[in-house]
Amino acid sequence: MDLDLRKLRYFAAVAEYRHFGRAAEQLYITQPVLSRQIKALEQELECTLLVRTTRSVELTVAGKQLQEEARGILAAVAAAVRRVHDADRGVQRLVVTFSHGLRVSEAIRAFASRHPDVETDLVPSPWWERDAPLRDGRAQVGYLRRPFDDSGLHIIPIGHEPRIACMPATHPLAHRDELTSADLADERMLDTPTRRTSSLEEKFELIASGHGIALVPLSVARSYSRPDLVHIPVTDAPGAETCLAVPVGRHEKLVRDFLEIATATLRHA
């Protein structure tokens, strides 16, 4: 079957808002039309995507999977349309994705000084799937923090940064100058397998609310500093490796030039 992108966009809006009325307003269509389109999508896929009640809309297991797939599909389509428009206008563009907390601006400035006619865009990389923008076509180069799936990617190591424990300021360990992994052995840790959050803001809000502790890279902690959280070094925690990543087979001159400039600039920084 052919997947209807319009229906997929409609579903993505309902999945985001968990409400047909608000999704319909965002899409500038009526709620009955939206309901019919979602029902048609479920019939085409031969599975239930949403569980509707009078007060809420919840995703089924299949619906959650389609929401994940929709993000990549719709992003890839938007990137492809942009590339077509760029080709039509003769625009050269380099898109760089980056992990939260990592600063790629110095490399962007150095690249722009050599290539003033190239438009440079930045795409934040989702922390739970850092390689996604490289695989779905949204970005050509990534400045990323491991771990991520590096199959099919050319990796250039840049450096390491320490991981630190982030916890509420009221936590019993919050007065310590440093910790070890043994100190955290009995603590509830917020990590991807136990509770994946949709954003780092949500993750830090959960930590501040007493839902657990997280080991985060130093640059992330500095970017999300707040008075109700403390950050404490963990002396034996493995560091986070930073690297440049590019899909294998990308040989465009702009990509090669950026990798050369960024490698020197970021390693020096």
Backbone torsions as a table, in degrees:
resi	resn	phi	psi	omega
1	MET	NA	154.1	175.6
2	ASP	-95.1	129.1	-179.5
3	LEU	-81.6	122.9	-179.3
4	ASP	-77.8	114.9	-177.1
5	LEU	-64.9	-32.8	178.9
6	ARG	-64.1	-46.1	177.9
7	LYS	-62.9	-37.4	179.6
8	LEU	-63.6	-41.1	177.1
9	ARG	-64.3	-40.5	177.9
10	TYR	-61.6	-45.7	179.4
11	PHE	-62.2	-42.9	-178.8
12	ALA	-59.6	-37.7	178.6
13	ALA	-66.9	-44.0	178.3
14	VAL	-64.1	-40.5	179.6
15	ALA	-64.2	-34.5	179.3
16	GLU	-72.5	-48.1	-174.5
17	TYR	-86.7	-19.1	-176.1
18	ARG	52.9	36.7	-177.6
19	HIS	-161.3	123.3	-176.9
20	PHE	-67.0	-39.1	-178.2
21	GLY	-63.8	-48.2	-179.5
22	ARG	-67.0	-38.2	178.1
23	ALA	-64.2	-41.4	179.7
24	ALA	-63.0	-40.5	177.4
25	GLU	-61.7	-42.8	-180.0
26	GLN	-64.1	-34.4	-177.3
27	LEU	-89.0	-6.3	-179.0
28	TYR	60.3	42.0	173.8
29	ILE	-132.8	168.7	179.1
30	THR	-81.9	156.7	-179.1
31	GLN	-64.0	-40.3	177.5
32	PRO	-60.6	-39.8	177.8
33	VAL	-62.3	-44.5	179.6
34	LEU	-61.7	-43.9	179.8
35	SER	-60.3	-41.8	179.6
36	ARG	-65.9	-38.5	-179.0
37	GLN	-67.7	-39.6	178.6
38	ILE	-67.2	-40.8	177.7
39	LYS	-62.7	-39.7	178.7
40	ALA	-65.1	-38.6	178.8
41	LEU	-64.6	-42.2	177.9
42	GLU	-62.5	-38.7	178.6
43	GLN	-67.2	-38.7	179.9
44	GLU	-67.6	-37.9	-179.7
45	LEU	-84.3	-13.0	-179.8
46	GLU	59.3	42.3	174.9
47	CYS	-157.1	156.2	178.1
48	THR	-85.3	128.5	-177.9
49	LEU	-103.2	-30.1	-174.9
50	LEU	-131.7	146.1	171.6
51	VAL	-110.4	115.5	-174.7
52	ARG	-101.2	135.6	170.1
53	THR	-127.1	179.5	-179.8
54	THR	-69.5	-19.4	-175.0
55	ARG	-115.7	-19.1	-173.0
56	SER	-149.7	167.5	173.7
57	VAL	-128.6	123.1	179.4
58	GLU	-117.9	148.4	178.9
59	LEU	-85.9	137.7	170.0
60	THR	-77.0	177.0	175.8
61	VAL	-58.9	-43.2	177.7
62	ALA	-64.7	-37.8	179.0
63	GLY	-64.7	-40.5	177.4
64	LYS	-63.4	-39.2	178.8
65	GLN	-66.0	-42.0	179.7
66	LEU	-66.5	-34.7	176.5
67	GLN	-60.5	-43.1	177.2
68	GLU	-62.4	-46.6	-178.7
69	GLU	-64.8	-38.0	-176.4
70	ALA	-62.6	-37.3	-179.7
71	ARG	-57.3	-48.5	-179.4
72	GLY	-68.8	-41.8	-177.7
73	ILE	-64.1	-49.5	-176.9
74	LEU	-67.7	-36.1	177.1
75	ALA	-65.8	-40.8	179.6
76	ALA	-65.0	-40.1	178.7
77	VAL	-64.5	-44.5	179.3
78	ALA	-62.1	-39.8	178.7
79	ALA	-66.5	-39.2	179.2
80	ALA	-64.9	-42.2	178.2
81	VAL	-62.9	-41.4	178.1
82	ARG	-61.7	-41.8	179.9
83	ARG	-65.0	-37.1	177.2
84	VAL	-63.0	-45.6	178.7
85	HIS	-63.1	-41.0	177.4
86	ASP	-60.5	-42.9	179.2
87	ALA	-62.8	-39.1	-179.7
88	ASP	-65.7	-35.3	-177.8
89	ARG	-93.5	-3.4	-178.5
90	GLY	72.4	28.0	-178.2
91	VAL	-88.9	132.7	171.4
92	GLN	-96.6	131.2	-176.0
93	ARG	-139.4	139.2	172.8
94	LEU	-120.4	127.4	-179.8
95	VAL	-113.3	125.6	-177.5
96	VAL	-116.6	130.3	173.2
97	THR	-102.1	150.8	-175.9
98	PHE	-146.0	146.3	176.3
99	SER	-74.6	150.0	-179.7
100	HIS	-57.1	135.8	178.1
101	GLY	92.2	-25.0	180.0
102	LEU	-80.4	136.4	-177.2
103	ARG	-105.9	113.5	-177.8
104	VAL	-107.2	2.2	-173.3
105	SER	-61.0	-37.4	-179.1
106	GLU	-64.1	-39.7	177.3
107	ALA	-67.8	-37.9	177.8
108	ILE	-62.4	-44.1	179.6
109	ARG	-63.5	-42.8	179.9
110	ALA	-64.1	-40.1	178.1
111	PHE	-66.3	-42.7	-178.7
112	ALA	-64.5	-31.3	179.5
113	SER	-67.0	-28.3	177.8
114	ARG	-90.7	-25.4	-177.3
115	HIS	-129.1	68.6	-175.4
116	PRO	-65.9	-18.1	-178.5
117	ASP	-90.5	-2.1	-178.9
118	VAL	-95.1	129.0	175.5
119	GLU	-83.0	132.4	-178.0
120	THR	-115.7	125.9	177.8
121	ASP	-115.3	154.4	178.6
122	LEU	-121.3	138.4	179.5
123	VAL	-128.1	115.9	176.0
124	PRO	-61.1	140.7	179.7
125	SER	-94.6	128.9	178.7
126	PRO	-63.2	135.9	-171.8
127	TRP	-68.8	-22.2	-178.8
128	TRP	-89.8	-9.7	-179.5
129	GLU	-151.7	70.3	-168.2
130	ARG	-63.8	-28.0	-177.1
131	ASP	-86.0	-3.6	-173.7
132	ALA	-56.8	-46.5	-178.8
133	PRO	-62.8	-26.1	176.8
134	LEU	-75.8	-31.3	-175.2
135	ARG	-86.7	-29.6	-178.9
136	ASP	-94.4	3.8	173.4
137	GLY	91.9	0.2	180.0
138	ARG	-70.3	-29.0	-176.5
139	ALA	-134.4	153.2	177.8
140	GLN	-97.7	-29.1	-177.1
141	VAL	-136.0	147.4	176.9
142	GLY	-126.3	140.2	167.8
143	TYR	-110.2	100.6	-164.3
144	LEU	-124.7	164.6	177.4
145	ARG	-115.3	127.9	177.0
146	ARG	-70.8	155.4	11.3
147	PRO	-94.0	152.2	170.6
148	PHE	-160.8	167.7	179.9
149	ASP	-73.9	110.3	-177.2
150	ASP	-99.7	10.9	177.7
151	SER	-64.9	133.1	-179.7
152	GLY	78.2	8.5	-179.8
153	LEU	-118.9	142.1	171.9
154	HIS	-90.4	125.4	-172.7
155	ILE	-112.9	133.4	174.4
156	ILE	-119.5	109.0	-179.8
157	PRO	-62.2	140.8	178.7
158	ILE	-114.3	-50.6	-178.7
159	GLY	-178.1	-165.1	178.6
160	HIS	-135.0	152.9	171.8
161	GLU	-137.7	148.9	-177.0
162	PRO	-72.1	154.6	170.8
163	ARG	-100.6	139.7	-178.8
164	ILE	-126.4	158.0	179.8
165	ALA	-85.7	127.7	176.7
166	CYS	-108.4	126.1	-175.8
167	MET	-149.2	165.5	177.3
168	PRO	-62.8	148.0	179.1
169	ALA	-63.6	-18.0	179.7
170	THR	-92.7	0.9	-177.7
171	HIS	-67.9	146.1	179.8
172	PRO	-57.5	-26.6	-179.9
173	LEU	-90.0	-1.6	-170.8
174	ALA	-66.7	-18.4	-178.9
175	HIS	-84.9	-8.7	-175.4
176	ARG	-73.2	148.3	176.8
177	ASP	-81.8	-30.4	177.8
178	GLU	-154.7	162.3	-178.1
179	LEU	-135.0	167.4	169.8
180	THR	-120.8	168.9	177.8
181	SER	-61.0	-32.6	178.9
182	ALA	-63.4	-34.1	178.5
183	ASP	-63.9	-25.3	-175.8
184	LEU	-101.2	3.9	-172.0
185	ALA	-58.9	-35.9	-176.8
186	ASP	-98.7	7.3	-178.8
187	GLU	-88.6	151.3	174.6
188	ARG	-80.9	119.1	-176.8
189	MET	-101.5	132.0	176.3
190	LEU	-89.7	105.5	177.8
191	ASP	-136.6	177.4	-174.0
192	THR	-58.8	-46.4	-177.3
193	PRO	-64.0	-33.5	-174.5
194	THR	-87.6	-38.6	-179.4
195	ARG	-159.5	102.3	179.5
196	ARG	-87.7	122.9	179.9
197	THR	-96.9	157.7	-176.6
198	SER	-79.1	-16.2	-178.9
199	SER	-156.3	162.6	176.1
200	LEU	-69.3	-31.9	176.9
201	GLU	-58.5	-44.0	178.3
202	GLU	-63.8	-40.9	-179.2
203	LYS	-61.5	-45.8	-179.0
204	PHE	-70.2	-30.7	175.7
205	GLU	-66.1	-39.0	176.9
206	LEU	-63.9	-42.2	178.9
207	ILE	-62.4	-47.6	-179.7
208	ALA	-62.1	-27.2	-179.5
209	SER	-83.5	-0.6	177.0
210	GLY	89.7	18.5	-178.3
211	HIS	-84.6	-5.8	178.7
212	GLY	154.1	-176.6	179.4
213	ILE	-117.3	151.9	177.0
214	ALA	-133.5	142.9	169.6
215	LEU	-91.0	119.9	-176.1
216	VAL	-129.5	151.1	175.2
217	PRO	-61.7	149.4	-176.5
218	LEU	-57.0	-41.0	-177.2
219	SER	-65.5	-33.2	177.3
220	VAL	-68.1	-44.7	179.5
221	ALA	-60.0	-41.5	179.7
222	ARG	-65.9	-34.0	-178.6
223	SER	-73.2	-22.8	-176.8
224	TYR	-121.7	44.4	179.1
225	SER	-70.0	137.2	178.3
226	ARG	-154.0	151.0	-171.2
227	PRO	-68.8	-20.5	-178.5
228	ASP	-91.9	7.4	176.8
229	LEU	-124.7	149.9	172.8
230	VAL	-124.1	153.1	-179.6
231	HIS	-123.5	122.0	-174.9
232	ILE	-124.9	129.7	178.4
233	PRO	-60.4	141.3	174.1
234	VAL	-111.9	107.8	-165.8
235	THR	-63.5	-30.7	-176.9
236	ASP	-108.9	13.8	178.0
237	ALA	-77.4	136.3	179.0
238	PRO	-64.2	142.6	179.2
239	GLY	-73.0	164.2	178.1
240	ALA	-99.1	123.6	-179.9
241	GLU	-82.0	134.0	174.4
242	THR	-106.3	149.3	-175.9
243	CYS	-159.5	161.7	167.5
244	LEU	-94.2	141.8	-179.5
245	ALA	-136.1	142.4	178.9
246	VAL	-148.0	139.7	178.4
247	PRO	-57.1	137.3	177.5
248	VAL	-59.9	134.9	178.3
249	GLY	100.7	-7.3	177.0
250	ARG	-82.4	113.7	-176.4
251	HIS	-120.2	14.1	179.6
252	GLU	-59.0	142.7	-178.2
253	LYS	-60.3	-38.8	-179.6
254	LEU	-62.1	-40.5	179.2
255	VAL	-65.8	-44.9	179.7
256	ARG	-61.4	-43.7	-179.9
257	ASP	-62.9	-42.8	-179.6
258	PHE	-64.2	-43.2	180.0
259	LEU	-59.6	-41.9	179.3
260	GLU	-63.7	-47.0	-178.1
261	ILE	-67.5	-46.7	-176.8
262	ALA	-65.7	-38.0	179.4
263	THR	-59.7	-49.1	-180.0
264	ALA	-65.8	-43.1	-176.0
265	THR	-68.8	-46.9	-175.1
266	LEU	-72.7	-36.3	176.7
267	ARG	-65.0	-38.5	178.7
268	HIS	-66.3	-40.4	-179.2
269	ALA	-65.9	NA	NA
